[in-house]
Amino acid sequence: MLLRALELSTFRSWKTLSLDFDERTTVLLGGNGTGKTSVVEAAWYVASLSSHRTSTDAALVTDGEAAAIVRADVGRQGREQRVELEIVTRGRARQRLGGAAVGRRRDLLGILRASIFGPERQAVVRGDPGDRRRFADELLVQLQPRYHAVIAEYERALRQRNALLRDHVAGRGSVAGLEAWDEAIVAPGAELAAGRARALERLAPHARAAFTAVGGDTAFDVAYLPNVPDPGADRVPEAWAGSMRARLAERRGDELARGVTLVGPHRDEVAITTAGMTARTHASHGEGWLAAVSIILGAHAALAEALGEEPVLLLDDPFTLLDPGRRVRLVETLPAGAQILITAADPNEIPATLNATVVDVGVLRGA
């Protein structure tokens, strides 16, 4: 899988940009604020329909503009497709595939598959459980794009169930029909739990191997901690549904008292440990950075294993907090068959062993 070309219009600080990529590793070299991160962010947007830096699409549009455009030419198995995504500050955005309008944005998922690391990814290690759940779901969608709809369905049902519980606590309504909303969250929730369990099970050994290879000198693990009893070996959605129903029955009184749904994947956790201790609280600053890099390398390897081909690997400023020895080992650990886009602010941080095409972002801007 290859990202052949990327075109940006009023995206972040780029008024216009047209950039071609070859099959090799490409380093986007430039100082802070030159827009190099925005290039990999745009590539990730094509792959995921989201940014790794902000939850608000409007933030991706250049100040003073109403819309941004991202176009990507993607090559896969001898076929090339052009994806065009409009990003708007208000109203409904449009999208095209091969020049033809596409009604549903999520139908473009799966054309480009990718994994991305950036300094913000430290939140997967250091942040709250929501940051780790979002990462797990990003991986799940890259593995199987249909989960984008499953997640949306679960979140919709959860909002409506919570509204019913809140109205009950406030005395504005009864909980008649709550059982129907139980089933409304159980169906997509069980499928989501099953998917997360499989995805993180795939990721864990690859992340562990990457952590060791780059220079981690302690045990490292990533594990799924579901909010409901794990059904064990029989982890099909039906088994997860049974666990959810049983736990919902147990917590019914608590939910009615508190006015909020206490059971389901929205309360899952992903345990990340170094030397058997929680990385969020016990890992050093450098070790936390290494853990985040390793998780992304693990996600990339898990995705490549599932797809039978290498997705695109996007690495935004990966060398900054690594010592020189670990920088070299990171280069040695990078997947040999993957197209890789790397950003760097300081050329001295890039190991001489990295065989890459270097693009000066300042030149792209005409500086």
Secondary structure, DSSP 4 states (H G I P E B T S, - for coil): -EEEEEEEEEETTEEEEEEE--SSEEEEE--TTSSHHHHHHHHHHHHHSS-SS-S-GGGGBPTT-SEEEEEEEEEETTEEEEEEEEEESSS---EEETTEE-S-GGGGTTSS-EEEE-GGGHHHHHS-HHHHHHHHHHHHHHH-TTHHHHHHHHHHHHHHHHHHHHHHHTTS---TTHHHHHHHHHHHHHHHHHHHHHHHHHHHHHHHHHHHHHT--S-EEEEEE-SS---TT--SHHHHHHHHHHHHHHHHHHHHHHTS--SSGGG-EEEEEETTEEHHHHS-HHHHHHHHHHHHHHHHHHHHHHHTS--EEEEESTTTTS-HHHHHHHHHHS-TTS-EEEEES-GGGS-TT--EEEEEHHHHTT-
